[in-house]
């Protein structure tokens, strides 16, 4: 009986200790976190369908989405936050994303299949900055959940396209598709974090992002509509580890 009473007192003392209380607080504290994960493409056309001529033959191209071209790949992020209230935290985040493209059939040249190959293969890159405000739905205890509107900018690398007709032994190579671009990005984060102690926490973020369309290069005379890309809808998913102080 005495052992049980001692154990209960010890647990209660730990829960009410300054370290435990401070582990719950956000107001007046900084957060620094590293995030790593990936993203899924949700919507938007990368290549727009059009008709024209190529090699003096009738050409028909079909629209292809970002999801058709790019598989999920590495997303890295660094985050700085500051608690301005018991349930409110402002955040600034730097982002990096690399997406690997694939070769795919995009239309017909007469009766022959046409394939598109986006360059630089496997090295589509973007960096960005985001600002947001986290509103904590649950800020009591070690487990915290939040929602955060996000706005920022992304800086996109230039992209080239090669159109190949293997059955005819013909191709147009490394045609400018998109120029280097700076586009706006907007979105919403949903996530949670778990305090491992007074300073260290882990968490998971997901959400929704929309980024503006990249700039057209108009590199194929007569086929200019193909690079009139849509804005891009995506869903990042990242795991976090960080510290509060």
TIDODREN-790120 format. One record per residue (C-alpha): y, z, x. Coordinates in steps of 0.2 Angstrom, whole numbers, plus 5000, padded with zeros to 4 digits. Layout:
% residues N
- py  pz  px
- Y  Z  X
...
***
This chain:
% residues 245
- py  pz  px
- 5000  5000  5000
- 5012  5004  5014
- 5007  4988  5023
- 5012  4978  5007
- 5028  4987  5005
- 5033  4984  5023
- 5028  4966  5022
- 5039  4964  5006
- 5053  4972  5014
- 5052  4961  5030
- 5051  4945  5019
- 5066  4951  5009
- 5076  4955  5024
- 5073  4938  5032
- 5078  4929  5016
- 5094  4939  5015
- 5098  4939  5034
- 5114  4930  5040
- 5104  4917  5048
- 5095  4912  5032
- 5111  4913  5022
- 5121  4902  5035
- 5106  4889  5034
- 5111  4886  5016
- 5129  4883  5019
- 5138  4867  5020
- 5157  4871  5019
- 5166  4871  5035
- 5151  4865  5045
- 5148  4848  5055
- 5131  4838  5054
- 5125  4826  5066
- 5109  4816  5063
- 5099  4802  5069
- 5090  4791  5056
- 5077  4778  5058
- 5067  4767  5046
- 5068  4750  5038
- 5074  4741  5023
- 5068  4730  5009
- 5077  4714  5003
- 5080  4714  4984
- 5090  4699  4980
- 5102  4685  4985
- 5099  4668  4991
- 5100  4664  5009
- 5097  4645  5008
- 5104  4636  4993
- 5095  4621  4985
- 5103  4604  4986
- 5099  4586  4988
- 5104  4573  5000
- 5098  4561  5014
- 5090  4565  5031
- 5083  4552  5043
- 5088  4539  5029
- 5076  4547  5017
- 5079  4556  5001
- 5079  4575  5004
- 5077  4589  4991
- 5079  4607  4997
- 5074  4622  4987
- 5083  4639  4986
- 5076  4653  4997
- 5080  4671  4996
- 5083  4683  5010
- 5066  4691  5005
- 5058  4674  5008
- 5064  4673  5025
- 5066  4690  5032
- 5052  4704  5033
- 5057  4722  5034
- 5061  4727  5051
- 5069  4741  5062
- 5085  4750  5055
- 5093  4764  5066
- 5108  4774  5061
- 5118  4789  5067
- 5127  4800  5056
- 5142  4813  5057
- 5146  4824  5042
- 5158  4838  5038
- 5156  4850  5023
- 5172  4851  5013
- 5165  4861  4999
- 5149  4871  4994
- 5142  4855  4987
- 5152  4841  4995
- 5151  4833  5012
- 5160  4818  5019
- 5150  4807  5031
- 5153  4793  5043
- 5138  4782  5049
- 5135  4769  5062
- 5121  4757  5058
- 5110  4744  5067
- 5098  4732  5059
- 5086  4719  5066
- 5077  4707  5055
- 5063  4695  5060
- 5063  4678  5052
- 5049  4667  5047
- 5046  4648  5046
- 5044  4642  5028
- 5042  4626  5018
- 5059  4623  5009
- 5058  4606  5001
- 5053  4588  5003
- 5058  4573  5013
- 5052  4559  5002
- 5034  4565  4999
- 5033  4575  5015
- 5035  4594  5017
- 5051  4600  5025
- 5051  4617  5035
- 5065  4628  5040
- 5065  4639  5055
- 5080  4651  5057
- 5086  4655  5074
- 5088  4666  5084
- 5070  4669  5079
- 5066  4688  5077
- 5084  4692  5083
- 5095  4692  5068
- 5106  4707  5071
- 5119  4717  5062
- 5129  4732  5066
- 5140  4742  5054
- 5150  4757  5049
- 5149  4766  5033
- 5159  4780  5025
- 5153  4791  5010
- 5154  4807  5001
- 5138  4817  4997
- 5138  4826  4981
- 5124  4839  4982
- 5114  4841  4966
- 5105  4856  4974
- 5113  4865  4988
- 5104  4882  4986
- 5090  4886  4997
- 5082  4876  5011
- 5079  4860  5001
- 5094  4850  4997
- 5096  4834  4987
- 5111  4823  4985
- 5119  4807  4979
- 5132  4798  4989
- 5143  4783  4985
- 5145  4772  5001
- 5158  4759  5007
- 5160  4751  5024
- 5158  4735  5034
- 5145  4725  5043
- 5146  4713  5058
- 5134  4699  5057
- 5127  4688  5071
- 5128  4669  5070
- 5113  4660  5063
- 5106  4643  5067
- 5093  4633  5057
- 5080  4620  5062
- 5074  4608  5048
- 5057  4600  5053
- 5046  4587  5046
- 5030  4588  5056
- 5021  4574  5047
- 5035  4562  5052
- 5037  4570  5069
- 5056  4573  5066
- 5067  4588  5066
- 5086  4592  5067
- 5087  4607  5078
- 5098  4622  5080
- 5111  4617  5067
- 5124  4631  5064
- 5120  4639  5048
- 5131  4655  5048
- 5145  4660  5059
- 5148  4677  5066
- 5155  4687  5051
- 5162  4703  5045
- 5157  4707  5027
- 5160  4722  5016
- 5146  4733  5011
- 5145  4745  4996
- 5131  4756  4990
- 5123  4772  4984
- 5112  4784  4994
- 5099  4796  4986
- 5091  4808  4997
- 5086  4826  5002
- 5086  4837  5017
- 5076  4852  5022
- 5082  4866  5033
- 5070  4870  5047
- 5081  4884  5052
- 5099  4889  5054
- 5104  4873  5063
- 5090  4860  5062
- 5086  4850  5047
- 5075  4834  5042
- 5077  4823  5028
- 5074  4806  5019
- 5087  4794  5013
- 5085  4779  5002
- 5097  4769  4990
- 5105  4753  4986
- 5116  4741  4997
- 5126  4726  4993
- 5134  4716  5007
- 5146  4701  5005
- 5140  4683  5010
- 5141  4677  5028
- 5153  4663  5032
- 5147  4645  5030
- 5146  4634  5046
- 5144  4618  5036
- 5134  4611  5051
- 5124  4597  5041
- 5136  4584  5034
- 5131  4579  5016
- 5120  4595  5015
- 5135  4608  5016
- 5129  4618  5000
- 5113  4624  5009
- 5123  4638  5019
- 5133  4644  5003
- 5123  4660  5004
- 5124  4674  4991
- 5128  4692  4995
- 5113  4702  5000
- 5105  4716  4990
- 5094  4728  4999
- 5086  4745  4999
- 5086  4755  5015
- 5073  4769  5018
- 5076  4780  5033
- 5070  4797  5039
- 5082  4809  5047
- 5083  4823  5060
- 5099  4832  5063
- 5108  4848  5067
- 5122  4858  5058
- 5134  4869  5067
***
